[in-house]
Amino acid sequence: MPGTADHPDLDSLHGFLAYLRNERRYSDLTIENYARDIRRLLALAAATPLGELKIHHLRRFVAQVHGSGLGGKSLARMLSAWRGFYAYLIRGRQLNTNPCAGLRAPKSARLLPHALSPDEAARMMELPISDGLLAVRDKAMFELFYSSGLRLAELVGLDCAAPDFTDGAVRVTGKGSKTRIVPMGSHAIAALHAWLAVREQLAAPDEAALFVGRNGRRLTPRAVQVRMKEWGIRQGISSGVHPHLLRHSFASHVLQSSGDLRAVQEMLGHASISTTQVYTHLDFQYLSKIYDAAHPRARKKAP
């Protein structure tokens, strides 16, 4: 980002990112987000050291970024990164105060996550595996996404030892290096067996990753996103298909069938039940459509 190369706190940023990687065990994607948000802070500060900034400076920075079009959720994430960086500097005794401590992002309307219909989800899983090795791999990935509600970083981080076919479960390392065990459905198990039977034709001999690319190495998150978008178009799904969409679909479909919010929370790996409760709104929307279509006194009369 322009304006950061000569900032006096740039070396501290490099140390902070190393701390997130080596001690906090954050994913590469999360570290990239932290780096981008803190570089934005350094660019806004120009040549001013962070220790000289006050809360009114930071409020002005937030207003500038908000005015450029960044929404409330992104601003909240950005401020969280800033607070974390300041806390790191204070622990290292480079600074004494955290001017971000009382700063809050402007609120924005909470948008409900979009989910595929059950028919669309089924269509997304029906890949023509006769297309070759990559189609076999992609089908296994998509089935596992939808079967177990994984995050993108969790899926690409899986090794071959992660699936337990005896118990029908997969061991996943989620945010903050927390491990959870999530059930796998029969379709996901069958697709994984099919992929593992041919995986060695693509994988490098020393590669532990469950899912690999053409180069024989672990797939990148971006590669998965591109493949899923392409398959969504081929399968005739009008809404852009992305990994988090399958996670949303998993959550809403399980909740519609079971009504067990706590179980969905555990499977998704949410630290707070409030994060999972957004899917109760999705469930209500679904039930409302069924009610409006089926109840004789719910249908609106023509004017």
Secondary structure, 3 states (H helix, E strand, C coil): CCCCCCCCCHHHHHHHHHHHHHCCCCCHHHHHHHHHHHHHHHHHHCCCCHHHCCHHHHHHHHHHHHHCCCCHHHHHHHHHHHHHHHHHHHHCCCCCCCCCCCCCCCCCCCCCCCCCCHHHHHHHHCCCHHHCHHHHHHHHHHHHHHHHCCCHHHHHCCECCCEECCCCEEEEECHHHCEEEEECCHHHHHHHHHHHHHHHHCCCCCCCECCECCCCCECCHHHHHHHHHHHHHHCCCCCCCCHHHHHHHHHHHHHHHHCCHHHHHHHHCCCCHHHHCHHHHHHHHHHHHHHHHHCCCCCCCCC
